[in-house]
Amino acid sequence: VQLVASGGGRVQPGGSLRLSCAASGFTFSNYHMAWYRQAPGKECELVASNIYGYGGVGTRYADSVKGRFNISRDHAKNTVYLQMTSLKPEDTAVYYCLRPPSVGFYDLPANTPCRGGFGSWGQGTQVTVSS
């Protein structure tokens, strides 16, 4: 399993960024996918998840990003995206993509150590929102 995240950077408040996570080494369309983030001094938190295939189809978001972030996926490119708009300074964090530990696993924890033992993680991409 390999997950390669990209697209982070520095942006002013109110700006937008699109993160990408390119997946390989497994059948992408069989798995739900998710984005987590970790801000300095804070727990790693679930930001958005994309439920696809086993268990249905849908998306879920943390309350703090609802209406501003959108998770999507492109099966032709084996890539999951996180479109972030109306960014706020509190969105500053390292963002990680996650593949759950098994097909159909959708009960993702709201908090879990980023790049810990749960599932498979990308390497993280830094997002900084600052004027």
C-alpha positions as CSV (number, residue, x, y, z in Angstrom):
1,V,0.0,0.0,0.0
2,Q,1.3,3.4,-0.9
3,L,-0.4,6.8,-0.4
4,V,1.3,9.9,-1.6
5,A,-0.2,13.2,-0.5
6,S,0.4,16.6,-2.1
7,G,-1.1,20.0,-2.6
8,G,-0.4,21.6,0.7
9,G,1.1,25.1,1.0
10,R,0.6,28.5,2.6
11,V,-2.5,30.5,1.9
12,Q,-4.2,33.6,3.3
13,P,-7.4,33.3,5.3
14,G,-10.4,32.9,3.0
15,G,-8.3,31.2,0.4
16,S,-8.5,27.7,-1.1
17,L,-6.3,24.6,-1.6
18,R,-6.9,21.2,-3.1
19,L,-5.1,18.3,-1.6
20,S,-4.5,15.1,-3.5
21,C,-3.6,11.6,-2.3
22,A,-2.5,9.2,-5.0
23,A,-3.0,5.5,-4.0
24,S,-1.4,2.4,-5.3
25,G,-0.8,-1.2,-4.2
26,F,-4.5,-2.1,-3.6
27,T,-7.8,-2.0,-5.3
28,F,-8.7,1.6,-4.7
29,S,-12.4,1.3,-5.6
30,N,-13.0,-1.3,-2.8
31,Y,-12.0,1.0,0.0
32,H,-13.4,3.9,1.8
33,M,-10.8,6.8,2.1
34,A,-10.4,9.6,4.6
35,W,-8.4,12.7,5.4
36,Y,-7.1,13.4,8.9
37,R,-5.2,16.4,10.2
38,Q,-3.0,17.2,13.1
39,A,-2.4,20.8,14.3
40,P,0.5,21.6,16.6
41,G,-0.2,20.5,20.2
42,K,-3.5,18.9,19.2
43,E,-4.8,15.4,18.6
44,C,-5.0,13.9,15.2
45,E,-8.6,14.4,14.0
46,L,-10.8,13.0,11.3
47,V,-11.7,15.8,8.8
48,A,-13.6,14.0,6.0
49,S,-14.3,10.5,4.8
50,N,-15.6,9.1,1.5
51,I,-17.6,6.0,1.8
52,Y,-17.6,4.0,-1.4
53,G,-18.4,0.4,-2.3
54,Y,-19.0,-1.9,0.5
55,G,-21.3,-0.3,3.0
56,G,-22.8,2.2,0.6
57,V,-21.8,5.6,-0.8
58,G,-21.5,8.9,0.9
59,T,-19.4,11.5,2.6
60,R,-18.9,12.6,6.2
61,Y,-17.3,15.7,7.6
62,A,-16.2,17.1,10.9
63,D,-18.5,19.9,12.0
64,S,-15.6,22.3,11.9
65,V,-15.2,21.9,8.1
66,K,-18.8,21.3,7.0
67,G,-19.7,23.5,4.1
68,R,-16.1,24.5,3.4
69,F,-14.4,21.2,2.6
70,N,-15.3,18.6,0.0
71,I,-13.9,15.1,-0.3
72,S,-14.0,13.4,-3.7
73,R,-12.3,10.6,-5.6
74,D,-11.2,9.7,-9.1
75,H,-11.1,6.0,-9.7
76,A,-9.4,6.5,-13.1
77,K,-6.5,8.1,-11.3
78,N,-6.7,6.2,-8.0
79,T,-6.7,9.5,-6.2
80,V,-8.7,11.0,-3.4
81,Y,-9.0,14.8,-3.1
82,L,-9.8,17.3,-0.4
83,Q,-11.0,20.6,-1.7
84,M,-10.7,23.2,1.0
85,T,-12.3,26.6,0.7
86,S,-12.8,29.6,3.0
87,L,-9.7,28.5,4.9
88,K,-9.2,29.7,8.5
89,P,-6.1,30.0,10.6
90,E,-7.4,27.1,12.7
91,D,-7.2,24.9,9.6
92,T,-3.4,25.0,9.9
93,A,-2.2,21.5,10.3
94,V,-0.5,18.6,8.6
95,Y,-3.1,16.7,6.5
96,Y,-2.9,13.0,6.1
97,C,-4.8,10.6,3.9
98,L,-5.9,7.3,5.3
99,R,-7.0,4.0,3.9
100,P,-8.9,2.0,6.6
101,P,-7.5,-1.4,7.7
102,S,-10.0,-3.5,5.7
103,V,-12.6,-3.4,2.9
104,G,-15.9,-2.0,4.1
105,F,-14.5,-0.6,7.3
106,Y,-16.3,2.7,7.7
107,D,-16.5,3.3,11.4
108,L,-13.5,5.6,11.4
109,P,-12.3,7.0,14.8
110,A,-12.7,10.7,15.3
111,N,-9.3,10.7,16.8
112,T,-6.4,8.3,16.3
113,P,-2.7,8.8,16.2
114,C,-1.7,10.1,12.8
115,R,0.5,7.6,11.0
116,G,-0.2,5.2,13.9
117,G,-1.2,1.6,13.8
118,F,-4.7,2.2,12.4
119,G,-4.9,1.7,8.7
120,S,-2.5,2.9,6.1
121,W,-1.3,6.5,5.9
122,G,0.2,8.9,3.5
123,Q,3.2,11.0,4.4
124,G,1.3,14.2,5.2
125,T,1.2,17.6,3.6
126,Q,1.5,20.9,5.5
127,V,-1.3,23.4,5.2
128,T,-0.6,26.9,6.7
129,V,-3.3,29.5,6.8
130,S,-1.9,32.9,7.7
131,S,-1.9,36.5,6.6
